[in-house]
C-alpha cells in the first residue's frame, strides 16, 4: 500500500491521477492528515483508506509519501524516525528544497529515499515531475517511481544537484505561463473580445505551441521564424516583445526562483 502523509492540493492531485490512470487501485492507497475531517472526506470520496495516525500508516504501507510543506517535513521525520526504521518503507518526499541526504540524516538507519518535484499541473494529469533516489533505491523502486510520476503527467530522472534549477523551470513556470496566457487574453479584451473567449483561444494556442516544441525536431526560434511573414503582424509583435525585454524578464524570473530555492 502507498500511504500519503498530508492530503493537501498536491497530494490530492497526485492521488486523483494515480486512480484515473489505473496505476494503482483504490485499495492500494491510504492517507493521513492532521486535518482529520478533511482527510476522511477525501478518502470517502475516493474510496481509499484513511489512517487514524501517522504511525498506523507507516506500519501498513510499503511506500510512504511525505506530501507536506518543507518546514514541516524535518520535524515529522524526527518524530517518526523509529517507526520508519522498523518498517523501512520506500520514502518519497515532495518537499521543495529538502535533499535526500537531509532526510537520511534525521533517521537512525539508511532509508530508501526518493525525492520528487511535481508541479501543479498534476491536477489535470499533465505535470512534469523530476525525481532522484539515493544509493539504497533499487531498480524496481525506480520503475515504480517512473510509473508513479507517469500516472499524473511525465517523470524525468535527474541528478539531485539539478533540482534547484529544475524547480525554477518545472515547478515555478506554470505560474509564469498562467500569467502569459492571462496577459494575451487581456490584450484581446482591450480590443473587443470577451475574456472567456480570449482565455480559451490563448490557452489552446499555448497548448498547441508546447506540443509543437515537444513533437517537432525544430529549434524554437526556427518555429518563430516560420510564423513571422515579412512585414506581417507576428514579426511586429515579436519585435515589440524584444524591445520590452520579454526574453530577459523570463530569464531573470528563472534566476530569481533558482536562487530562492537554493536558500530553502
VOSETOR-925094 format. One line per 3 residues: number of its first residue (from 0); for each residue y, x, z of N, C-alpha, C, O. Coordinates in steps of 0.02 Angstrom, whole numbers, plus 32768, in hexadecimal, padded with zeros to 4 digits. Layout:
BEGIN
NUM) Y X Z Y X Z Y X Z Y X Z ~ ...
% end
This chain:
BEGIN
0) 7FC4 802A 8000 8000 8000 8000 803E 802C 8000 803F 8061 801F ~ 8072 8015 7FDD 80B3 8037 7FDB 80E2 8011 8009 80EE 7FD5 7FFF ~ 80FD 8032 803C 8129 8012 806B 8170 802B 8065 817C 8067 8060
3) 81A0 7FFD 8064 81E7 800D 805E 8209 8006 80A2 8208 7FCF 80BF ~ 8225 803B 80BB 824F 8037 80F7 8297 8030 80DE 82B4 8060 80C5 ~ 82B2 7FF5 80E6 82F3 7FE4 80C9 82E8 7FB1 8092 82BD 7FB9 8067
6) 8310 7F7C 8094 8307 7F45 8064 834A 7F32 8046 8359 7EF7 803E ~ 8372 7F64 8036 83B4 7F58 8019 83B2 7F4E 7FCE 837D 7F3F 7FB2 ~ 83EB 7F56 7FAE 83F1 7F48 7F66 83C2 7F73 7F3C 83A1 7F5A 7F0F
9) 83BF 7FB4 7F4B 8396 7FE0 7F22 834C 7FD3 7F2D 8325 7FD1 7EFE ~ 8338 7FCA 7F6C 82F2 7FBD 7F7A 82DB 7F7C 7F5A 82A6 7F79 7F3C ~ 8304 7F48 7F5F 82F1 7F08 7F41 82EE 7F0D 7EF5 82C3 7EEE 7ED5
12) 831B 7F33 7ED7 831A 7F3C 7E8E 82DA 7F60 7E79 82BB 7F4E 7E48 ~ 82C7 7F95 7E9E 828B 7FBA 7E8E 824D 7F8E 7E96 8220 7F8E 7E6B ~ 824A 7F68 7ECC 8211 7F3C 7ED7 820C 7F07 7EA1 81D5 7EF8 7E89
15) 8245 7EEB 7E8E 8244 7EB9 7E57 8229 7ED8 7E17 8202 7EB8 7DF4 ~ 823E 7F15 7E08 8225 7F37 7DCC 81DB 7F45 7DCF 81B7 7F3C 7D9E ~ 81C4 7F5C 7E09 817D 7F6B 7E11 8152 7F2D 7E08 811E 7F2F 7DE8
18) 8169 7EF5 7E23 8144 7EB6 7E1E 8146 7E9A 7DD7 8113 7E85 7DBC ~ 8181 7E9B 7DB8 8188 7E7D 7D76 8163 7EA6 7D41 814B 7E8B 7D0F ~ 815E 7EE8 7D4C 813B 7F13 7D1C 80EF 7F11 7D25 80C9 7F23 7CF8
21) 80D9 7EFA 7D61 8092 7EFA 7D6F 8077 7F3D 7D86 803B 7F46 7D8B ~ 80A4 7F6D 7D95 808E 7FAE 7DAB 8066 7FA8 7DEC 8033 7FCA 7DF5 ~ 807E 7F7D 7E1A 8059 7F6D 7E57 8059 7F22 7E60 8086 7EFF 7E48
24) 8026 7F08 7E83 8025 7EC1 7E90 8046 7EB2 7ED4 8054 7EE0 7EFA ~ 8051 7E73 7EE2 8074 7E5E 7F1F 8052 7E78 7F5E 8074 7E8B 7F8E ~ 8010 7E77 7F5E 7FEB 7E8C 7F9A 7FF1 7ED6 7FA9 7FDE 7EED 7FDE
27) 800B 7EFD 7F79 800F 7F45 7F80 8053 7F5D 7F97 8060 7F99 7F9A ~ 8080 7F2E 7FA8 80C5 7F40 7FBB 80D6 7F21 7FFE 80C7 7EE7 800B ~ 80F7 7F48 8028 810F 7F30 8069 8156 7F49 8076 816B 7F7B 8059
30) 817A 7F26 80A1 81BE 7F39 80B1 81CB 7F35 80FD 81AA 7F0F 8121 ~ 81FB 7F5B 8112 8217 7F53 8156 8261 7F61 8151 8276 7F8F 812E ~ 8289 7F3A 8174 82D0 7F47 8178 82E8 7F34 81BE 82CE 7F06 81DE
33) 8319 7F59 81D6 8335 7F4A 8218 8353 7F03 821A 8356 7EE4 824F ~ 8368 7EEB 81DF 837F 7EA6 81D9 8341 7E7A 81CC 8330 7E6C 8193 ~ 8322 7E66 8202 82E0 7E46 81FE 82E0 7E08 81D3 82B3 7DFF 81A9
36) 8310 7DDD 81DC 8312 7D9E 81B6 8318 7DAB 816B 82F9 7D89 8143 ~ 8341 7DDC 815A 834A 7DEE 8113 8308 7E05 80F5 82F6 7DF1 80BE ~ 82E5 7E31 8119 82A5 7E4B 8100 8271 7E14 80FB 824B 7E11 80CA
39) 826E 7DE9 812D 823D 7DB2 812B 824A 7D82 80F2 821B 7D6C 80D1 ~ 8289 7D72 80E5 829A 7D45 80AF 8287 7D64 806B 826B 7D42 8040 ~ 8297 7DA4 8063 8288 7DC6 8024 823C 7DCA 801A 8222 7DBE 7FE4
42) 8219 7DDD 804F 81D0 7DE3 804B 81AF 7DA1 8039 8181 7D9F 8010 ~ 81C6 7D6B 8057 81A9 7D29 8049 81B7 7D15 8001 818C 7CFA 7FDF ~ 81F4 7D23 7FEA 8207 7D13 7FA5 81DC 7D38 7F72 81CA 7D1C 7F3E
45) 81CB 7D77 7F81 81A6 7DA1 7F52 815B 7DA0 7F5E 8135 7DBB 7F36 ~ 8145 7D82 7F94 80FE 7D81 7FA3 80E2 7DC4 7FB8 80A8 7DD4 7FA9 ~ 810C 7DEB 7FDB 80F6 7E2C 7FF2 80F4 7E2C 803F 810A 7DFC 805E
48) 80DA 7E60 805C 80D3 7E62 80A5 8113 7E7A 80C7 8134 7EA8 80AE ~ 8125 7E5B 80FE 815D 7E72 8126 8141 7E8F 8167 8121 7E6B 818E ~ 814C 7ECE 8173 8133 7EEF 81B0 8162 7EE2 81EB 819E 7EDA 81E2
51) 8145 7EDF 8225 816C 7ED0 8261 8198 7F0B 8277 81CC 7F02 8295 ~ 8181 7F48 8267 81A8 7F83 827A 8195 7FBE 824E 8166 7FB9 8226 ~ 81B9 7FF5 8255 81AE 802F 822B 816A 804F 8236 8149 8063 8207
54) 8155 8053 8274 8115 8074 8284 80DA 804E 8268 80AA 806C 8250 ~ 80DE 800C 826A 80A8 7FE3 824D 80A5 7FEE 8202 806F 7FF0 81E5 ~ 80DF 7FF5 81E2 80E0 8002 819A 80C1 8045 8189 8098 804A 815B
57) 80D2 8078 81AF 80B7 80BB 81A2 806B 80BC 81AA 8047 80DB 8182 ~ 8052 809A 81DC 800A 8097 81E7 7FE6 8073 81AE 7FAC 8083 819F ~ 8007 8042 818F 7FE5 801A 815D 7FF1 802D 8115 7FD9 800C 80E8
60) 8018 8063 8109 802B 8075 80C5 801A 80BE 80B4 8026 80EB 80DD ~ 8000 80C9 8079 7FF1 810D 8062 802E 812E 8043 8031 816B 803C ~ 8060 8105 8030 809F 811E 8015 80D8 80FB 803A 80D8 80BE 8041
63) 8108 8121 8053 8141 8105 8077 8181 8118 8052 818F 8153 8048 ~ 81A7 80E5 803F 81E6 80EE 801B 821F 80E5 804D 8227 80AF 806A ~ 8246 8119 8057 8281 8114 8082 82BD 8100 8058 82DD 812B 8039
66) 82CB 80BF 8057 8302 80A4 802F 833C 8096 805D 8352 805C 8065 ~ 8356 80CB 807C 838B 80C5 80AD 83C5 80F3 809A 83BE 811D 806F ~ 83FD 80E9 80BB 8438 8112 80AD 842D 815A 80C5 8408 8165 80F5
69) 844C 818A 80A3 8443 81D0 80B5 8450 81DE 80FF 842C 8205 811F ~ 8483 81BF 811B 8494 81CC 8161 845F 81B1 8191 845A 81C9 81CA ~ 8437 8181 817A 8404 8164 81A5 83C0 8186 819E 8397 8184 81CC
72) 83B5 81A6 8165 8373 81C1 8155 835A 81F3 8189 8322 81ED 81A2 ~ 8384 8223 819A 836E 8259 81C6 835E 8240 820C 832E 8258 822B ~ 8385 8211 8225 8377 81F6 8268 8337 81CD 8268 8311 81D0 8299
75) 832A 81A8 8233 82ED 8180 822E 82B0 81AF 822A 827E 81A3 824C ~ 82B5 81E3 8202 827E 8213 81FD 8270 8234 8240 8236 823E 8253 ~ 82A5 8246 8264 829C 8265 82A5 8278 8236 82D6 824E 824D 82FD
78) 8289 81F7 82D3 826A 81C6 82FF 8221 81B9 82EF 81F9 81AA 831B ~ 8210 81C0 82AE 81CC 81AF 8298 81A1 81EC 8287 816C 81E5 8269 ~ 81B8 8227 829B 8197 8264 8284 814D 8268 8299 8124 8280 8272
81) 813D 8252 82D4 80F7 8257 82EA 80CB 8222 82CA 8090 822D 82BE ~ 80E8 81E7 82BE 80C2 81B3 829A 80B2 81C9 8253 807B 81BD 823A ~ 80E2 81E9 8233 80D7 8202 81F0 80A4 8239 81EE 807B 823E 81C0
84) 80A5 8264 8221 8076 829C 8222 802E 8284 822A 8000 82A2 8211 ~ 8025 824D 824E 7FE1 8231 8257 7FC7 8212 8217 7F8B 8218 8208 ~ 7FF2 81F0 81F1 7FDC 81CC 81B5 7FDF 81F7 8176 7FB8 81ED 8148
87) 800E 8226 8175 8019 8251 813A 801E 822A 80F9 7FF8 8237 80CA ~ 804D 81F9 80F5 8055 81D4 80B7 807D 81FE 8084 809B 8230 8096 ~ 807C 81E9 8045 80AA 8203 8014 80EF 81E7 8027 80F8 81AB 802A
90) 811F 8214 8033 8162 81FF 8046 818F 8200 8009 8194 8233 7FE6 ~ 81B0 81C8 7FFC 81E0 81C3 7FC5 8224 81B3 7FE4 822B 8184 800A ~ 8256 81DB 7FD3 829A 81CF 7FEB 82C8 81C1 7FB0 82C5 81E3 7F7D
93) 82F4 818F 7FB7 8326 8182 7F84 836C 8190 7F9F 839E 817B 7F82 ~ 836F 81B4 7FD8 83B0 81C3 7FF7 83D4 81FB 7FD2 83B8 8232 7FC9 ~ 8411 81EE 7FBC 8437 8220 7F98 8447 825C 7FC4 8457 8254 7FFF
96) 8443 8297 7FA7 8459 82D4 7FC9 8429 82F0 7FFC 8439 8322 801C ~ 83EE 82D2 8005 83BE 82EA 8037 8382 8309 8013 835D 82E6 7FF1 ~ 837A 834A 801B 8346 836F 7FF7 8301 8366 8015 82FB 8350 804E
99) 82CF 8377 7FEF 828A 8375 8008 8282 83A6 8043 825B 8398 8071 ~ 82A5 83DE 8041 829E 840F 8077 82BF 83F4 80B7 82A6 8401 80EE ~ 82F6 83D0 80B1 8316 83B1 80EC 82E7 837E 810C 82E2 837A 814A
102) 82C5 8358 80E2 8296 8326 80FC 825C 8349 8120 824A 8336 8157 ~ 8240 837B 8100 8207 839F 811C 8218 83C1 815E 81EF 83C5 818B ~ 8256 83DA 8163 826A 83FF 819E 826C 83D3 81DD 8268 83ED 8214
105) 8271 8392 81D4 8274 8364 820D 8230 834E 8226 822A 832E 825A ~ 81FC 8360 8200 81B9 8348 8211 818D 8381 822B 8195 83BA 8216 ~ 815F 8372 8259 8136 83A7 8278 80F9 83BA 824E 80C9 83D5 8268
108) 80FC 83AE 820D 80C5 83BF 81E0 80E3 83C7 819A 811F 83BA 8191 ~ 80BB 83DB 816A 80D3 83E3 8125 80C4 83A2 80FE 808B 8398 80EA ~ 80F5 8377 80F4 80E9 8337 80D4 80E7 833C 8087 8103 836B 806A
111) 80C7 830C 8068 80CD 8303 801F 810D 82DA 8014 8110 829F 8025 ~ 813F 82FB 7FF8 8181 82DD 7FF4 819B 82DB 7FAD 8199 830D 7F89 ~ 81B3 82A1 7F99 81D1 8298 7F57 8217 827C 7F61 8222 824E 7F89
114) 8245 8297 7F3C 8289 827F 7F3C 8297 825C 7EFA 828A 8277 7EC4 ~ 82B1 8220 7EFE 82C1 81F9 7EC2 830A 81E4 7EC4 8324 81D1 7EF9 ~ 832B 81E9 7E8B 836F 81D0 7E86 8372 819D 7E4D 837C 81AF 7E13
117) 836A 815C 7E5E 8371 8128 7E2B 83BB 8115 7E24 83E5 812E 7E49 ~ 83CB 80E9 7DF6 840E 80CD 7DF6 840B 8081 7DF8 83D6 8063 7DF5 ~ 8445 8063 7DFE 844A 801B 7E0C 842D 7FF0 7DD3 841E 7FB5 7DDE
120) 8424 800D 7D98 8408 7FE8 7D60 83BE 7FD8 7D69 839F 7FB7 7D3F ~ 83A2 7FEF 7DA1 835E 7FDA 7DB3 835C 7F8E 7DBA 8326 7F70 7DB3 ~ 8395 7F6F 7DC9 8397 7F26 7DD1 8382 7F02 7D91 836B 7EC9 7D94
123) 838B 7F22 7D58 8378 7F04 7D18 8341 7F2E 7CF7 8337 7F2B 7CBA ~ 831D 7F54 7D20 82E5 7F7E 7D09 82FB 7FAE 7CD1 82D6 7FB9 7CA1 ~ 8337 7FC9 7CD8 8351 7FF7 7CA6 8370 8035 7CC7 83A0 8051 7CAC
126) 8355 8049 7D00 836F 8083 7D23 8357 80C4 7D02 8324 80C5 7CE1 ~ 837D 80F8 7D0D 8364 813B 7D02 835C 815A 7D47 838B 8159 7D6F ~ 8322 8175 7D55 8313 818F 7D98 82FA 81D7 7D92 82C8 81E4 7D70
129) 831B 8205 7DB4 8302 8249 7DB9 82D4 824E 7DF6 82DE 822B 7E27 ~ 82A2 8279 7DF1 8277 8284 7E2B 825F 82CC 7E2D 825B 82EF 7DFA ~ 824E 82E2 7E6A 822F 8323 7E73 8205 8320 7EB2 8211 82F7 7EDE
132) 81D4 834B 7EB6 81A8 834C 7EF0 81A1 8392 7F0C 81AD 83C3 7EEA ~ 818C 8396 7F4B 8182 83D8 7F69 813C 83F2 7F58 8118 83D4 7F30 ~ 812B 842B 7F75 80ED 844E 7F61 80AD 8428 7F74 8079 8436 7F57
135) 80B1 83FA 7FA2 8074 83D5 7FB6 8066 8399 7F89 8030 837C 7F8C ~ 8096 8386 7F60 808D 834C 7F34 805A 835E 7EFE 805F 8392 7EDD ~ 8028 8333 7EF6 7FF1 8340 7EC8 8001 8325 7E82 8032 8301 7E79
138) 7FD8 8337 7E51 7FDF 831D 7E0E 7FD7 82D0 7E0E 7FF8 82AD 7DE9 ~ 7FA9 82B9 7E38 7F9F 8271 7E3E 7FDE 824E 7E59 7FF0 8218 7E43 ~ 7FFE 826E 7E8A 803C 8254 7EA5 8072 8250 7E6F 8096 821F 7E6A
141) 8075 8285 7E47 80A8 8287 7E12 809D 8250 7DDE 80CD 8232 7DC5 ~ 805F 8243 7DCE 8050 820C 7D9F 8065 81C9 7DBD 807F 819D 7D9A ~ 8058 81C2 7DFD 806D 8184 7E20 80B9 817C 7E1D 80D2 8146 7E0F
144) 80DD 81B2 7E2C 8126 81AF 7E2D 8141 81A0 7DE7 8171 817A 7DE0 ~ 8124 81BD 7DB4 813A 81B0 7D70 8132 8165 7D60 815F 8147 7D43 ~ 80F9 8148 7D72 80EF 8101 7D68 811C 80D6 7D93 8135 80A2 7D7D
147) 8127 80EC 7DD1 8153 80CA 7E01 8199 80C4 7DE3 81B6 808E 7DE2 ~ 81B5 80FD 7DCC 81F8 80FC 7DAE 81FA 80D5 7D6C 822B 80B3 7D5D ~ 81C4 80DB 7D46 81C1 80B7 7D06 81BE 806C 7D0E 81CD 8047 7CDF
150) 81AC 8054 7D49 81A8 800C 7D55 81ED 7FEC 7D56 81F3 7FB0 7D4A ~ 8221 8012 7D64 8265 7FF6 7D65 8296 801D 7D39 82D2 801C 7D44 ~ 827A 803E 7D06 82A4 8063 7CD6 827F 809E 7CBA 8249 8097 7C9D
153) 829B 80D9 7CC2 827D 8116 7CA8 8284 814D 7CDD 82B9 8154 7CFB ~ 824F 8173 7CE7 8251 81AA 7D17 8250 81ED 7CF3 822F 81F5 7CBF ~ 8274 821D 7D0F 8274 8260 7CF3 826E 8293 7D2B 8296 8291 7D5B
156) 823E 82C0 7D27 8235 82F3 7D5A 8264 832D 7D4D 8265 8349 7D16 ~ 828C 8341 7D7F 82BA 8378 7D78 82B4 83A7 7DB4 8296 8395 7DE7 ~ 82CF 83E3 7DAE 82D1 8411 7DE6 8301 83F6 7E1B 8335 83D8 7E0A
159) 82F0 8400 7E59 831A 83E4 7E8E 8361 8401 7E8E 8390 83DF 7EA2 ~ 8369 843E 7E77 83AC 845C 7E76 83DB 8437 7E46 8417 8440 7E49 ~ 83BF 840D 7E1A 83E8 83E8 7DEA 83F8 83A1 7E02 8418 837B 7DDD
162) 83E3 8390 7E3E 83ED 834B 7E55 8436 8338 7E5D 8449 82FF 7E50 ~ 8460 8366 7E72 84A7 8356 7E7B 84C8 8345 7E38 84EE 8314 7E34 ~ 84BA 836B 7E05 84D8 835B 7DC4 84B6 831E 7DA5 84D7 82F6 7D82
165) 8475 8316 7DB1 8455 82D8 7D99 8476 829C 7DBA 8482 8269 7D98 ~ 8484 82A0 7DFA 84A2 8269 7E1E 84E4 8254 7DFD 84F3 8218 7DFA ~ 850A 8285 7DE6 854B 8276 7DC7 8543 8252 7D84 8569 8224 7D75
168) 8512 8266 7D5C 850C 8247 7D1A 84D9 820F 7D17 84DB 81E5 7CE9 ~ 84AA 820D 7D47 8478 81D8 7D47 8485 81A4 7D7C 847A 8168 7D70 ~ 849C 81BA 7DB7 84A6 818B 7DEE 84EB 816A 7DED 84F2 812F 7DFA
171) 851F 8192 7DDF 8564 8179 7DE1 857A 815A 7D9F 85A5 812E 7D9F ~ 855E 8170 7D68 8578 815C 7D27 8576 8111 7D18 85A0 80F9 7CF2 ~ 8546 80EA 7D34 854B 80A3 7D27 8590 8086 7D39 85A9 805B 7D16
174) 85AD 809D 7D71 85F0 8085 7D84 8624 8098 7D4E 8650 8071 7D3E ~ 861D 80D6 7D33 864C 80EB 7CFF 8645 80BF 7CC1 8677 80AB 7CA2 ~ 8606 80B1 7CAF 85F9 8089 7C73 8610 8041 7C7E 862B 8022 7C50
177) 8605 8026 7CBA 861E 7FE2 7CC9 866A 7FDF 7CBF 8685 7FAF 7CA3 ~ 868D 8014 7CD7 86D5 8017 7CCF 86E9 8019 7C85 8719 7FF8 7C71 ~ 86C4 8040 7C5E 86D2 8046 7C16 86C8 8003 7BF3 86F2 7FEE 7BCB
180) 8692 7FE1 7C03 8685 7FA0 7BE4 86BB 7F6E 7BF7 86D2 7F47 7BCD ~ 86CF 7F6E 7C36 8703 7F40 7C4C 8745 7F4F 7C2A 876B 7F22 7C18 ~ 8755 7F90 7C21 8793 7FA3 7BFF 8792 7F8E 7BB6 87C5 7F76 7B9C
183) 8759 7F96 7B94 8753 7F7D 7B50 8762 7F32 7B4D 8787 7F1A 7B22 ~ 8743 7F0E 7B7C 874B 7EC5 7B7D 8794 7EB2 7B8B 87AE 7E83 7B6C ~ 87B5 7ED5 7BB8 87FB 7EC6 7BC7 8829 7ED2 7B8C 8859 7EAE 7B80
186) 8817 7F06 7B65 883E 7F13 7B28 8837 7ED9 7AF7 8867 7EC7 7AD4 ~ 87FB 7EBB 7AF6 87F1 7E81 7ACA 8815 7E43 7AE5 8832 7E1D 7ABE ~ 8814 7E3A 7B26 8837 7E01 7B45 8881 7E06 7B37 88A1 7DD3 7B29
189) 889D 7E42 7B39 88E4 7E4C 7B2B 88F7 7E34 7AE5 8930 7E21 7AD8 ~ 88C5 7E34 7AB9 88D1 7E20 7A74 88B1 7DDE 7A62 88A5 7DD0 7A27 ~ 88A3 7DB4 7A95 8892 7D6E 7A87 884A 7D58 7A91 883C 7D1D 7A8C
192) 881B 7D86 7AA0 87D5 7D72 7AAA 87CA 7D5F 7AF2 87EA 7D7A 7B1F ~ 879D 7D30 7AFF 878D 7D1E 7B44 8768 7D57 7B65 8746 7D7E 7B44 ~ 876F 7D5C 7BA8 874F 7D94 7BCC 8703 7D90 7BC7 86E3 7DC4 7BBF
195) 86E6 7D55 7BCC 869E 7D4F 7BC9 8683 7D66 7B85 8651 7D89 7B82 ~ 86A4 7D51 7B50 868E 7D66 7B0D 8698 7DB1 7B03 866E 7DD3 7AE6 ~ 86D0 7DCB 7B1C 86DF 7E12 7B15 86AD 7E3D 7B3B 8698 7E71 7B22
198) 8699 7E27 7B76 8668 7E4D 7B9D 8624 7E4E 7B7A 8603 7E81 7B79 ~ 8611 7E16 7B5D 85D1 7E14 7B39 85D2 7E44 7AFE 85A2 7E68 7AF3 ~ 8608 7E43 7AD8 860D 7E6F 7A9D 860D 7EB8 7AB4 85E9 7EE1 7A98
201) 8636 7EC9 7AE5 863C 7F0E 7AFC 85FA 7F28 7B19 85E4 7F60 7B0A ~ 85DA 7EFF 7B43 859B 7F15 7B62 8564 7F1F 7B2E 853E 7F50 7B32 ~ 8560 7EF2 7AFE 852D 7EF9 7ACA 853B 7F36 7A9E 850C 7F58 7A89
204) 857A 7F43 7A91 858C 7F7E 7A69 8578 7FBE 7A8D 8560 7FEE 7A6E ~ 8583 7FC0 7ACE 8571 7FFB 7AF5 8525 8002 7AF8 850A 8039 7AF3 ~ 8502 7FCA 7B01 84B9 7FCB 7B03 849D 7FE6 7AC1 8471 8011 7AC1
207) 84B7 7FCD 7A8A 849F 7FE5 7A49 84B0 802D 7A3C 8489 8052 7A1E ~ 84EA 8043 7A53 84FF 8088 7A4A 84D2 80B7 7A71 84C0 80ED 7A59 ~ 84C0 80A3 7AAF 8492 80CB 7AD6 844E 80D0 7AB4 842E 8105 7AB5
210) 8437 8099 7A97 83F7 8099 7A73 83F9 80C8 7A37 83C8 80EA 7A28 ~ 8432 80CA 7A15 8439 80F8 79DC 8433 8141 79F3 8412 8169 79D2 ~ 8453 8151 7A2B 844F 8195 7A45 8407 81A8 7A56 83F0 81DF 7A46
213) 83E3 817A 7A76 839F 8188 7A8C 836D 818A 7A52 833C 81AF 7A55 ~ 8379 8163 7A1E 8346 815B 79EA 8355 817F 79A9 832A 8183 797D ~ 8392 8199 79A1 83A1 81BF 7964 839F 8209 7974 83A3 821D 79AF
216) 839A 8232 7941 8399 827A 794B 83DF 8298 7943 83E7 82D5 7944 ~ 8411 826E 793A 8454 8286 792C 847B 8294 796C 8471 8275 79A0 ~ 84A7 82C5 7967 84D4 82D5 799F 8506 829D 79A7 851B 827E 7976
219) 851B 828E 79E6 854C 8259 79F0 8589 825E 79C3 85A2 822B 79AA ~ 85A3 829B 79B9 85DE 82A1 798F 85D0 8292 7946 85FD 827C 7921 ~ 8593 829E 7930 8581 828A 78EB 8583 823F 78E4 8597 8224 78B0
222) 856D 821C 7919 8570 81D3 7918 85B8 81BB 791B 85C9 8189 78FA ~ 85E2 81DD 7941 862A 81CC 7942 8647 81D3 78FB 8669 81A6 78E3 ~ 8638 820B 78DC 8652 8217 7898 863A 81E2 7866 865F 81CE 7839
225) 85FC 81CA 7870 85E1 8199 7842 8605 8156 7847 8607 8130 7816 ~ 8623 8147 7881 8647 8108 788A 868F 810D 7874 86AF 80DA 7865 ~ 86A9 814A 7871 86F1 8154 7863 86FE 815B 7818 86F5 8190 77FB
228) 8713 8125 77F9 8727 8127 77B2 876D 8147 77AE 8796 813D 77DA ~ 877A 816D 7778 87BC 818C 7770 87F4 8158 7772 87F3 8127 774D ~ 8824 8163 779D 885D 8135 77A3 884C 80F2 77C1 8874 80C3 77BC
231) 8812 80EC 77E0 87FB 80AB 77F8 880D 809D 7841 8830 80C4 7861 ~ 87F3 8065 7859 8804 804F 789D 87E2 807A 78D3 8800 8088 7907 ~ 87A4 808F 78C6 877F 80B4 78F9 879E 80F8 7906 87A5 810C 7940
234) 87AF 811D 78D1 87CC 815F 78DB 880F 815A 78FF 8823 8187 7923 ~ 8832 8123 78F3 8872 8118 7916 8865 8111 7962 8889 812E 798A ~ 8832 80EB 7974 8821 80E3 79BA 8806 8123 79D9 8818 8133 7A12
237) 87DC 8148 79B4 87C1 8188 79CD 87FA 81B9 79DA 87FA 81DB 7A0D ~ 8829 81BD 79AB 8862 81EB 79B3 888B 81D7 79F1 88A4 8203 7A15 ~ 8892 8196 79FD 88B7 817F 7A38 8893 8193 7A78 88B3 81A9 7AA8
240) 8851 818B 7A7A 882A 819F 7AB5 8831 81EA 7AC3 8839 81FE 7AFC ~ 882E 8212 7A8E 8834 825A 7A98 887A 826D 7AB0 8882 8299 7ADA ~ 88AD 824C 7A94 88F1 8259 7AA9 88FB 824A 7AF4 891F 826E 7B16
243) 88DB 8215 7B0C 88E2 8200 7B52 88B1 8222 7B81 88AE 8211 7BBC ~ 888B 8253 7B68 8860 827A 7B94 881F 8259 7BA7 8806 8264 7BDE ~ 8803 822F 7B7C 87C6 820A 7B8B 878D 8238 7B9E 876E 822F 7BD3
246) 877F 826A 7B75 8746 8296 7B81 874F 82BF 7BC1 8720 82C5 7BE9 ~ 878B 82DA 7BCC 8796 8303 7C07 8794 82D9 7C47 877F 82F1 7C7B ~ 87A8 8299 7C43 87A6 826E 7C7E 875D 8261 7C92 874E 825D 7CCE
249) 8731 8259 7C61 86EA 824F 7C70 86CB 828E 7C8E 86A6 828A 7CBF ~ 86DA 82C7 7C70 86C0 8307 7C8A 86D9 8312 7CD2 86B3 8329 7CFC ~ 8717 8302 7CDE 8733 8309 7D22 8711 82DA 7D54 8706 82ED 7D8D
252) 8701 829E 7D3E 86DE 826E 7D69 8699 8288 7D7C 8684 8283 7DB5 ~ 8675 82A4 7D4B 8633 82C1 7D58 8639 82FA 7D89 8611 8300 7DB8 ~ 866C 8325 7D7F 8676 835E 7DAC 8685 8348 7DF3 866C 8364 7E23
255) 86AF 8314 7DFA 86C1 82FB 7E3C 8683 82DE 7E5F 867A 82EA 7E9B ~ 865A 82B9 7E3B 861E 829C 7E58 85EC 82D2 7E6C 85CC 82CE 7EA0 ~ 85E6 8304 7E41 85B9 833D 7E4E 85CE 8361 7E8D 85A4 8370 7EB8
258) 860D 8370 7E93 8626 8396 7ECE 861D 836D 7F0E 860D 8389 7F42 ~ 8627 832B 7F0A 861E 8301 7F44 85D5 8300 7F5A 85C6 8304 7F96 ~ 85A7 82FC 7F2A 8560 82FA 7F3A 854A 8339 7F5F 8521 8336 7F8C
261) 8566 8371 7F4B 8552 83B1 7F6A 8568 83B6 7FB3 854E 83E0 7FD8 ~ 8598 838D 7FC7 85B0 8390 800C 858E 835D 8039 859B 835C 8075 ~ 8563 8332 801E 8544 82FD 8045 8508 8318 806C 84E8 82F2 8090
% end
